[in-house]
Amino acid sequence: MELIVPEKKWTDERLDDLNTKVDDGFARVDKRFDKVDARFDKVDARFEKVDERFDAARGEMNERFDKVDAKFDKKFDWLIGSLLLSVLGILAAVIGPNVL
């Protein structure tokens, strides 16, 4: 069985170099995340605009449905009134001659 022996020792100087490399690497990663965060901020702003447009469309749609509901209410009121007058007319025609 053969033992693997490191060729170099980890001196303080080499450990400092490694530490610097690691710190530099994390600094680069932090910069990249800053760019990603900036992109997410742009995406958030775009979604806010989309939300505003949906809210405006929803408001317009509700106004239109309210107008349609009002038209149906008027027609329904007219229909009920006509039906009641028709029933009263039929009752008057049937009962009226018998009462006199």
Backbone atoms as SQL, in Angstrom:
CREATE TABLE atoms (id INTEGER PRIMARY KEY, chain TEXT, resi INTEGER, resn TEXT, atom TEXT, x REAL, y REAL, z REAL);
INSERT INTO atoms VALUES
  (1, 'A', 1, 'MET', 'N', 0.856, -1.165, 0.000),
  (2, 'A', 1, 'MET', 'CA', 0.000, 0.000, 0.000),
  (3, 'A', 1, 'MET', 'C', 0.903, 1.229, 0.000),
  (4, 'A', 2, 'GLU', 'N', 0.575, 2.113, -0.916),
  (5, 'A', 2, 'GLU', 'CA', 1.423, 3.287, -1.106),
  (6, 'A', 2, 'GLU', 'C', 0.775, 4.491, -0.437),
  (7, 'A', 3, 'LEU', 'N', 1.523, 5.233, 0.299),
  (8, 'A', 3, 'LEU', 'CA', 1.037, 6.435, 0.966),
  (9, 'A', 3, 'LEU', 'C', 1.202, 7.628, 0.036),
  (10, 'A', 4, 'ILE', 'N', 0.169, 8.456, 0.018),
  (11, 'A', 4, 'ILE', 'CA', 0.243, 9.672, -0.794),
  (12, 'A', 4, 'ILE', 'C', 0.661, 10.802, 0.130),
  (13, 'A', 5, 'VAL', 'N', 1.771, 11.401, -0.204),
  (14, 'A', 5, 'VAL', 'CA', 2.303, 12.489, 0.606),
  (15, 'A', 5, 'VAL', 'C', 2.197, 13.774, -0.202),
  (16, 'A', 6, 'PRO', 'N', 1.652, 14.831, 0.387),
  (17, 'A', 6, 'PRO', 'CA', 1.567, 16.079, -0.357),
  (18, 'A', 6, 'PRO', 'C', 2.968, 16.569, -0.727),
  (19, 'A', 7, 'GLU', 'N', 3.016, 17.145, -1.936),
  (20, 'A', 7, 'GLU', 'CA', 4.319, 17.604, -2.408),
  (21, 'A', 7, 'GLU', 'C', 4.759, 18.861, -1.682),
  (22, 'A', 8, 'LYS', 'N', 3.818, 19.688, -1.341),
  (23, 'A', 8, 'LYS', 'CA', 4.158, 20.940, -0.683),
  (24, 'A', 8, 'LYS', 'C', 3.448, 21.024, 0.648),
  (25, 'A', 9, 'LYS', 'N', 4.027, 21.762, 1.508),
  (26, 'A', 9, 'LYS', 'CA', 3.396, 21.993, 2.797),
  (27, 'A', 9, 'LYS', 'C', 2.543, 23.253, 2.707),
  (28, 'A', 10, 'TRP', 'N', 1.536, 23.282, 3.540),
  (29, 'A', 10, 'TRP', 'CA', 0.686, 24.463, 3.592),
  (30, 'A', 10, 'TRP', 'C', 1.323, 25.462, 4.529),
  (31, 'A', 11, 'THR', 'N', 2.031, 26.379, 3.946),
  (32, 'A', 11, 'THR', 'CA', 2.676, 27.415, 4.756),
  (33, 'A', 11, 'THR', 'C', 1.690, 28.543, 4.995),
  (34, 'A', 12, 'ASP', 'N', 2.059, 29.405, 5.909),
  (35, 'A', 12, 'ASP', 'CA', 1.201, 30.568, 6.179),
  (36, 'A', 12, 'ASP', 'C', 1.014, 31.397, 4.917),
  (37, 'A', 13, 'GLU', 'N', 2.059, 31.518, 4.146),
  (38, 'A', 13, 'GLU', 'CA', 1.988, 32.305, 2.915),
  (39, 'A', 13, 'GLU', 'C', 1.007, 31.679, 1.926),
  (40, 'A', 14, 'ARG', 'N', 1.049, 30.374, 1.784),
  (41, 'A', 14, 'ARG', 'CA', 0.126, 29.686, 0.867),
  (42, 'A', 14, 'ARG', 'C', -1.311, 29.773, 1.377),
  (43, 'A', 15, 'LEU', 'N', -1.458, 29.679, 2.691),
  (44, 'A', 15, 'LEU', 'CA', -2.805, 29.818, 3.254),
  (45, 'A', 15, 'LEU', 'C', -3.343, 31.231, 3.035),
  (46, 'A', 16, 'ASP', 'N', -2.485, 32.239, 3.156),
  (47, 'A', 16, 'ASP', 'CA', -2.899, 33.614, 2.884),
  (48, 'A', 16, 'ASP', 'C', -3.298, 33.784, 1.421),
  (49, 'A', 17, 'ASP', 'N', -2.542, 33.175, 0.514),
  (50, 'A', 17, 'ASP', 'CA', -2.883, 33.239, -0.912),
  (51, 'A', 17, 'ASP', 'C', -4.240, 32.591, -1.171),
  (52, 'A', 18, 'LEU', 'N', -4.446, 31.433, -0.559),
  (53, 'A', 18, 'LEU', 'CA', -5.732, 30.742, -0.723),
  (54, 'A', 18, 'LEU', 'C', -6.865, 31.603, -0.174),
  (55, 'A', 19, 'ASN', 'N', -6.644, 32.195, 0.970),
  (56, 'A', 19, 'ASN', 'CA', -7.649, 33.058, 1.583),
  (57, 'A', 19, 'ASN', 'C', -7.981, 34.222, 0.656),
  (58, 'A', 20, 'THR', 'N', -6.969, 34.828, 0.045),
  (59, 'A', 20, 'THR', 'CA', -7.179, 35.941, -0.878),
  (60, 'A', 20, 'THR', 'C', -7.968, 35.484, -2.098),
  (61, 'A', 21, 'LYS', 'N', -7.614, 34.314, -2.631),
  (62, 'A', 21, 'LYS', 'CA', -8.338, 33.784, -3.791),
  (63, 'A', 21, 'LYS', 'C', -9.809, 33.540, -3.457),
  (64, 'A', 22, 'VAL', 'N', -10.029, 32.979, -2.285),
  (65, 'A', 22, 'VAL', 'CA', -11.417, 32.703, -1.874),
  (66, 'A', 22, 'VAL', 'C', -12.177, 34.021, -1.707),
  (67, 'A', 23, 'ASP', 'N', -11.550, 34.994, -1.069),
  (68, 'A', 23, 'ASP', 'CA', -12.201, 36.293, -0.887),
  (69, 'A', 23, 'ASP', 'C', -12.500, 36.946, -2.233),
  (70, 'A', 24, 'ASP', 'N', -11.542, 36.886, -3.160),
  (71, 'A', 24, 'ASP', 'CA', -11.753, 37.454, -4.496),
  (72, 'A', 24, 'ASP', 'C', -12.892, 36.743, -5.216),
  (73, 'A', 25, 'GLY', 'N', -12.941, 35.437, -5.078),
  (74, 'A', 25, 'GLY', 'CA', -14.016, 34.661, -5.709),
  (75, 'A', 25, 'GLY', 'C', -15.386, 35.063, -5.171),
  (76, 'A', 26, 'PHE', 'N', -15.474, 35.198, -3.858),
  (77, 'A', 26, 'PHE', 'CA', -16.750, 35.615, -3.275),
  (78, 'A', 26, 'PHE', 'C', -17.099, 37.043, -3.675),
  (79, 'A', 27, 'ALA', 'N', -16.108, 37.899, -3.807),
  (80, 'A', 27, 'ALA', 'CA', -16.377, 39.269, -4.255),
  (81, 'A', 27, 'ALA', 'C', -16.956, 39.262, -5.668),
  (82, 'A', 28, 'ARG', 'N', -16.407, 38.411, -6.536),
  (83, 'A', 28, 'ARG', 'CA', -16.945, 38.315, -7.903),
  (84, 'A', 28, 'ARG', 'C', -18.378, 37.774, -7.874),
  (85, 'A', 29, 'VAL', 'N', -18.606, 36.780, -7.032),
  (86, 'A', 29, 'VAL', 'CA', -19.959, 36.222, -6.926),
  (87, 'A', 29, 'VAL', 'C', -20.925, 37.285, -6.410),
  (88, 'A', 30, 'ASP', 'N', -20.495, 38.070, -5.441),
  (89, 'A', 30, 'ASP', 'CA', -21.347, 39.145, -4.918),
  (90, 'A', 30, 'ASP', 'C', -21.707, 40.138, -6.015),
  (91, 'A', 31, 'LYS', 'N', -20.732, 40.488, -6.858),
  (92, 'A', 31, 'LYS', 'CA', -21.008, 41.415, -7.958),
  (93, 'A', 31, 'LYS', 'C', -22.025, 40.815, -8.923),
  (94, 'A', 32, 'ARG', 'N', -21.878, 39.526, -9.188),
  (95, 'A', 32, 'ARG', 'CA', -22.826, 38.875, -10.103),
  (96, 'A', 32, 'ARG', 'C', -24.225, 38.861, -9.493),
  (97, 'A', 33, 'PHE', 'N', -24.305, 38.604, -8.194),
  (98, 'A', 33, 'PHE', 'CA', -25.615, 38.626, -7.543),
  (99, 'A', 33, 'PHE', 'C', -26.199, 40.024, -7.544),
  (100, 'A', 34, 'ASP', 'N', -25.343, 41.052, -7.440),
  (101, 'A', 34, 'ASP', 'CA', -25.845, 42.420, -7.536),
  (102, 'A', 34, 'ASP', 'C', -26.498, 42.650, -8.896),
  (103, 'A', 35, 'LYS', 'N', -25.885, 42.108, -9.951),
  (104, 'A', 35, 'LYS', 'CA', -26.476, 42.233, -11.284),
  (105, 'A', 35, 'LYS', 'C', -27.796, 41.482, -11.359),
  (106, 'A', 36, 'VAL', 'N', -27.826, 40.300, -10.763),
  (107, 'A', 36, 'VAL', 'CA', -29.071, 39.510, -10.761),
  (108, 'A', 36, 'VAL', 'C', -30.153, 40.258, -9.986),
  (109, 'A', 37, 'ASP', 'N', -29.776, 40.824, -8.854),
  (110, 'A', 37, 'ASP', 'CA', -30.745, 41.591, -8.068),
  (111, 'A', 37, 'ASP', 'C', -31.286, 42.773, -8.870),
  (112, 'A', 38, 'ALA', 'N', -30.408, 43.439, -9.623),
  (113, 'A', 38, 'ALA', 'CA', -30.852, 44.565, -10.451),
  (114, 'A', 38, 'ALA', 'C', -31.841, 44.088, -11.504),
  (115, 'A', 39, 'ARG', 'N', -31.582, 42.922, -12.075),
  (116, 'A', 39, 'ARG', 'CA', -32.528, 42.387, -13.065),
  (117, 'A', 39, 'ARG', 'C', -33.862, 42.065, -12.426),
  (118, 'A', 40, 'PHE', 'N', -33.833, 41.487, -11.232),
  (119, 'A', 40, 'PHE', 'CA', -35.091, 41.191, -10.542),
  (120, 'A', 40, 'PHE', 'C', -35.846, 42.469, -10.218),
  (121, 'A', 41, 'ASP', 'N', -35.124, 43.544, -9.904),
  (122, 'A', 41, 'ASP', 'CA', -35.792, 44.824, -9.666),
  (123, 'A', 41, 'ASP', 'C', -36.515, 45.285, -10.924),
  (124, 'A', 42, 'LYS', 'N', -35.874, 45.096, -12.087),
  (125, 'A', 42, 'LYS', 'CA', -36.517, 45.471, -13.353),
  (126, 'A', 42, 'LYS', 'C', -37.746, 44.604, -13.604),
  (127, 'A', 43, 'VAL', 'N', -37.625, 43.315, -13.308),
  (128, 'A', 43, 'VAL', 'CA', -38.763, 42.400, -13.499),
  (129, 'A', 43, 'VAL', 'C', -39.903, 42.796, -12.563),
  (130, 'A', 44, 'ASP', 'N', -39.562, 43.123, -11.324),
  (131, 'A', 44, 'ASP', 'CA', -40.593, 43.556, -10.380),
  (132, 'A', 44, 'ASP', 'C', -41.312, 44.803, -10.896),
  (133, 'A', 45, 'ALA', 'N', -40.546, 45.733, -11.441),
  (134, 'A', 45, 'ALA', 'CA', -41.159, 46.962, -11.980),
  (135, 'A', 45, 'ALA', 'C', -42.094, 46.630, -13.136),
  (136, 'A', 46, 'ARG', 'N', -41.674, 45.693, -13.976),
  (137, 'A', 46, 'ARG', 'CA', -42.541, 45.312, -15.104),
  (138, 'A', 46, 'ARG', 'C', -43.818, 44.653, -14.605),
  (139, 'A', 47, 'PHE', 'N', -43.712, 43.805, -13.585),
  (140, 'A', 47, 'PHE', 'CA', -44.912, 43.172, -13.040),
  (141, 'A', 47, 'PHE', 'C', -45.830, 44.203, -12.390),
  (142, 'A', 48, 'GLU', 'N', -45.266, 45.234, -11.793),
  (143, 'A', 48, 'GLU', 'CA', -46.112, 46.290, -11.230),
  (144, 'A', 48, 'GLU', 'C', -46.903, 46.988, -12.332),
  (145, 'A', 49, 'LYS', 'N', -46.251, 47.215, -13.485),
  (146, 'A', 49, 'LYS', 'CA', -46.966, 47.834, -14.609),
  (147, 'A', 49, 'LYS', 'C', -48.068, 46.911, -15.110),
  (148, 'A', 50, 'VAL', 'N', -47.779, 45.614, -15.174),
  (149, 'A', 50, 'VAL', 'CA', -48.791, 44.651, -15.609),
  (150, 'A', 50, 'VAL', 'C', -49.956, 44.645, -14.627),
  (151, 'A', 51, 'ASP', 'N', -49.646, 44.675, -13.333),
  (152, 'A', 51, 'ASP', 'CA', -50.706, 44.715, -12.326),
  (153, 'A', 51, 'ASP', 'C', -51.578, 45.961, -12.494),
  (154, 'A', 52, 'GLU', 'N', -50.941, 47.098, -12.777),
  (155, 'A', 52, 'GLU', 'CA', -51.706, 48.332, -12.976),
  (156, 'A', 52, 'GLU', 'C', -52.625, 48.202, -14.180),
  (157, 'A', 53, 'ARG', 'N', -52.113, 47.589, -15.250),
  (158, 'A', 53, 'ARG', 'CA', -52.953, 47.437, -16.444),
  (159, 'A', 53, 'ARG', 'C', -54.110, 46.479, -16.173),
  (160, 'A', 54, 'PHE', 'N', -53.852, 45.406, -15.431),
  (161, 'A', 54, 'PHE', 'CA', -54.941, 44.490, -15.085),
  (162, 'A', 54, 'PHE', 'C', -55.972, 45.174, -14.199),
  (163, 'A', 55, 'ASP', 'N', -55.502, 45.989, -13.256),
  (164, 'A', 55, 'ASP', 'CA', -56.450, 46.710, -12.395),
  (165, 'A', 55, 'ASP', 'C', -57.313, 47.661, -13.215),
  (166, 'A', 56, 'ALA', 'N', -56.690, 48.356, -14.176),
  (167, 'A', 56, 'ALA', 'CA', -57.454, 49.269, -15.034),
  (168, 'A', 56, 'ALA', 'C', -58.462, 48.488, -15.873),
  (169, 'A', 57, 'ALA', 'N', -58.029, 47.365, -16.428),
  (170, 'A', 57, 'ALA', 'CA', -58.936, 46.550, -17.247),
  (171, 'A', 57, 'ALA', 'C', -60.067, 45.993, -16.392),
  (172, 'A', 58, 'ARG', 'N', -59.740, 45.578, -15.179),
  (173, 'A', 58, 'ARG', 'CA', -60.763, 45.041, -14.276),
  (174, 'A', 58, 'ARG', 'C', -61.789, 46.123, -13.951),
  (175, 'A', 59, 'GLY', 'N', -61.329, 47.344, -13.703),
  (176, 'A', 59, 'GLY', 'CA', -62.247, 48.444, -13.413),
  (177, 'A', 59, 'GLY', 'C', -63.153, 48.742, -14.591),
  (178, 'A', 60, 'GLU', 'N', -62.573, 48.785, -15.798),
  (179, 'A', 60, 'GLU', 'CA', -63.368, 49.031, -17.001),
  (180, 'A', 60, 'GLU', 'C', -64.386, 47.907, -17.218),
  (181, 'A', 61, 'MET', 'N', -63.946, 46.676, -16.988),
  (182, 'A', 61, 'MET', 'CA', -64.832, 45.534, -17.176),
  (183, 'A', 61, 'MET', 'C', -65.986, 45.588, -16.175),
  (184, 'A', 62, 'ASN', 'N', -65.692, 45.956, -14.928),
  (185, 'A', 62, 'ASN', 'CA', -66.759, 46.067, -13.925),
  (186, 'A', 62, 'ASN', 'C', -67.760, 47.150, -14.295),
  (187, 'A', 63, 'GLU', 'N', -67.273, 48.264, -14.838),
  (188, 'A', 63, 'GLU', 'CA', -68.185, 49.325, -15.280),
  (189, 'A', 63, 'GLU', 'C', -69.116, 48.821, -16.376),
  (190, 'A', 64, 'ARG', 'N', -68.551, 48.097, -17.321),
  (191, 'A', 64, 'ARG', 'CA', -69.381, 47.580, -18.425),
  (192, 'A', 64, 'ARG', 'C', -70.397, 46.571, -17.919),
  (193, 'A', 65, 'PHE', 'N', -69.979, 45.686, -17.009),
  (194, 'A', 65, 'PHE', 'CA', -70.929, 44.716, -16.460),
  (195, 'A', 65, 'PHE', 'C', -72.024, 45.419, -15.667),
  (196, 'A', 66, 'ASP', 'N', -71.671, 46.491, -14.974),
  (197, 'A', 66, 'ASP', 'CA', -72.698, 47.255, -14.243),
  (198, 'A', 66, 'ASP', 'C', -73.726, 47.843, -15.207),
  (199, 'A', 67, 'LYS', 'N', -73.262, 48.331, -16.351),
  (200, 'A', 67, 'LYS', 'CA', -74.187, 48.872, -17.355),
  (201, 'A', 67, 'LYS', 'C', -75.095, 47.777, -17.912),
  (202, 'A', 68, 'VAL', 'N', -74.525, 46.612, -18.190),
  (203, 'A', 68, 'VAL', 'CA', -75.331, 45.491, -18.693),
  (204, 'A', 68, 'VAL', 'C', -76.329, 45.048, -17.632),
  (205, 'A', 69, 'ASP', 'N', -75.889, 44.981, -16.369),
  (206, 'A', 69, 'ASP', 'CA', -76.804, 44.611, -15.287),
  (207, 'A', 69, 'ASP', 'C', -77.960, 45.601, -15.190),
  (208, 'A', 70, 'ALA', 'N', -77.655, 46.889, -15.328),
  (209, 'A', 70, 'ALA', 'CA', -78.699, 47.907, -15.257),
  (210, 'A', 70, 'ALA', 'C', -79.708, 47.729, -16.396),
  (211, 'A', 71, 'LYS', 'N', -79.215, 47.407, -17.598),
  (212, 'A', 71, 'LYS', 'CA', -80.123, 47.177, -18.732),
  (213, 'A', 71, 'LYS', 'C', -81.022, 45.971, -18.473),
  (214, 'A', 72, 'PHE', 'N', -80.424, 44.892, -17.949),
  (215, 'A', 72, 'PHE', 'CA', -81.227, 43.706, -17.649),
  (216, 'A', 72, 'PHE', 'C', -82.257, 44.011, -16.564),
  (217, 'A', 73, 'ASP', 'N', -81.871, 44.788, -15.572),
  (218, 'A', 73, 'ASP', 'CA', -82.820, 45.148, -14.519),
  (219, 'A', 73, 'ASP', 'C', -84.004, 45.920, -15.089),
  (220, 'A', 74, 'LYS', 'N', -83.738, 46.863, -15.984),
  (221, 'A', 74, 'LYS', 'CA', -84.821, 47.631, -16.602),
  (222, 'A', 74, 'LYS', 'C', -85.741, 46.721, -17.414),
  (223, 'A', 75, 'LYS', 'N', -85.123, 45.829, -18.204),
  (224, 'A', 75, 'LYS', 'CA', -85.931, 44.921, -19.025),
  (225, 'A', 75, 'LYS', 'C', -86.739, 43.983, -18.147),
  (226, 'A', 76, 'PHE', 'N', -86.131, 43.503, -17.059),
  (227, 'A', 76, 'PHE', 'CA', -86.824, 42.584, -16.172),
  (228, 'A', 76, 'PHE', 'C', -87.992, 43.302, -15.486),
  (229, 'A', 77, 'ASP', 'N', -87.762, 44.546, -15.056),
  (230, 'A', 77, 'ASP', 'CA', -88.846, 45.317, -14.441),
  (231, 'A', 77, 'ASP', 'C', -89.995, 45.510, -15.428),
  (232, 'A', 78, 'TRP', 'N', -89.672, 45.832, -16.667),
  (233, 'A', 78, 'TRP', 'CA', -90.694, 46.011, -17.694),
  (234, 'A', 78, 'TRP', 'C', -91.452, 44.703, -17.931),
  (235, 'A', 79, 'LEU', 'N', -90.715, 43.582, -17.985),
  (236, 'A', 79, 'LEU', 'CA', -91.331, 42.279, -18.205),
  (237, 'A', 79, 'LEU', 'C', -92.281, 41.911, -17.066),
  (238, 'A', 80, 'ILE', 'N', -91.866, 42.113, -15.836),
  (239, 'A', 80, 'ILE', 'CA', -92.716, 41.805, -14.682),
  (240, 'A', 80, 'ILE', 'C', -93.956, 42.700, -14.688),
  (241, 'A', 81, 'GLY', 'N', -93.760, 43.971, -14.988),
  (242, 'A', 81, 'GLY', 'CA', -94.907, 44.889, -15.048),
  (243, 'A', 81, 'GLY', 'C', -95.900, 44.468, -16.118),
  (244, 'A', 82, 'SER', 'N', -95.397, 44.094, -17.287),
  (245, 'A', 82, 'SER', 'CA', -96.276, 43.648, -18.376),
  (246, 'A', 82, 'SER', 'C', -97.005, 42.370, -17.990),
  (247, 'A', 83, 'LEU', 'N', -96.296, 41.457, -17.348),
  (248, 'A', 83, 'LEU', 'CA', -96.910, 40.197, -16.922),
  (249, 'A', 83, 'LEU', 'C', -98.023, 40.454, -15.907),
  (250, 'A', 84, 'LEU', 'N', -97.762, 41.329, -14.948),
  (251, 'A', 84, 'LEU', 'CA', -98.783, 41.638, -13.940),
  (252, 'A', 84, 'LEU', 'C', -100.006, 42.301, -14.579),
  (253, 'A', 85, 'LEU', 'N', -99.782, 43.235, -15.505),
  (254, 'A', 85, 'LEU', 'CA', -100.910, 43.877, -16.180),
  (255, 'A', 85, 'LEU', 'C', -101.705, 42.869, -16.995),
  (256, 'A', 86, 'SER', 'N', -101.005, 41.924, -17.628),
  (257, 'A', 86, 'SER', 'CA', -101.697, 40.893, -18.411),
  (258, 'A', 86, 'SER', 'C', -102.549, 40.015, -17.515),
  (259, 'A', 87, 'VAL', 'N', -102.006, 39.603, -16.393),
  (260, 'A', 87, 'VAL', 'CA', -102.755, 38.760, -15.447),
  (261, 'A', 87, 'VAL', 'C', -103.970, 39.529, -14.922),
  (262, 'A', 88, 'LEU', 'N', -103.766, 40.797, -14.571),
  (263, 'A', 88, 'LEU', 'CA', -104.894, 41.601, -14.088),
  (264, 'A', 88, 'LEU', 'C', -105.954, 41.775, -15.178),
  (265, 'A', 89, 'GLY', 'N', -105.510, 41.949, -16.409),
  (266, 'A', 89, 'GLY', 'CA', -106.470, 42.077, -17.513),
  (267, 'A', 89, 'GLY', 'C', -107.263, 40.800, -17.706),
  (268, 'A', 90, 'ILE', 'N', -106.575, 39.664, -17.638),
  (269, 'A', 90, 'ILE', 'CA', -107.284, 38.377, -17.786),
  (270, 'A', 90, 'ILE', 'C', -108.256, 38.174, -16.636),
  (271, 'A', 91, 'LEU', 'N', -107.803, 38.482, -15.427),
  (272, 'A', 91, 'LEU', 'CA', -108.703, 38.339, -14.268),
  (273, 'A', 91, 'LEU', 'C', -109.909, 39.270, -14.396),
  (274, 'A', 92, 'ALA', 'N', -109.677, 40.464, -14.850),
  (275, 'A', 92, 'ALA', 'CA', -110.785, 41.417, -15.017),
  (276, 'A', 92, 'ALA', 'C', -111.748, 40.915, -16.085),
  (277, 'A', 93, 'ALA', 'N', -111.195, 40.308, -17.148),
  (278, 'A', 93, 'ALA', 'CA', -112.064, 39.809, -18.217),
  (279, 'A', 93, 'ALA', 'C', -112.875, 38.610, -17.740),
  (280, 'A', 94, 'VAL', 'N', -112.281, 37.778, -16.901),
  (281, 'A', 94, 'VAL', 'CA', -112.976, 36.574, -16.427),
  (282, 'A', 94, 'VAL', 'C', -113.936, 36.907, -15.288),
  (283, 'A', 95, 'ILE', 'N', -113.480, 37.678, -14.357),
  (284, 'A', 95, 'ILE', 'CA', -114.286, 37.964, -13.146),
  (285, 'A', 95, 'ILE', 'C', -115.240, 39.130, -13.378),
  (286, 'A', 96, 'GLY', 'N', -114.843, 40.107, -14.145),
  (287, 'A', 96, 'GLY', 'CA', -115.627, 41.333, -14.335),
  (288, 'A', 96, 'GLY', 'C', -117.061, 41.095, -14.765),
  (289, 'A', 97, 'PRO', 'N', -117.304, 40.335, -15.830),
  (290, 'A', 97, 'PRO', 'CA', -118.700, 40.139, -16.243),
  (291, 'A', 97, 'PRO', 'C', -119.523, 39.388, -15.219),
  (292, 'A', 98, 'ASN', 'N', -118.883, 38.543, -14.432),
  (293, 'A', 98, 'ASN', 'CA', -119.608, 37.780, -13.412),
  (294, 'A', 98, 'ASN', 'C', -120.000, 38.634, -12.218),
  (295, 'A', 99, 'VAL', 'N', -119.245, 39.700, -11.957),
  (296, 'A', 99, 'VAL', 'CA', -119.508, 40.558, -10.820),
  (297, 'A', 99, 'VAL', 'C', -120.679, 41.498, -11.145),
  (298, 'A', 100, 'LEU', 'N', -120.754, 41.953, -12.337),
  (299, 'A', 100, 'LEU', 'CA', -121.811, 42.891, -12.702),
  (300, 'A', 100, 'LEU', 'C', -123.079, 42.156, -12.808);
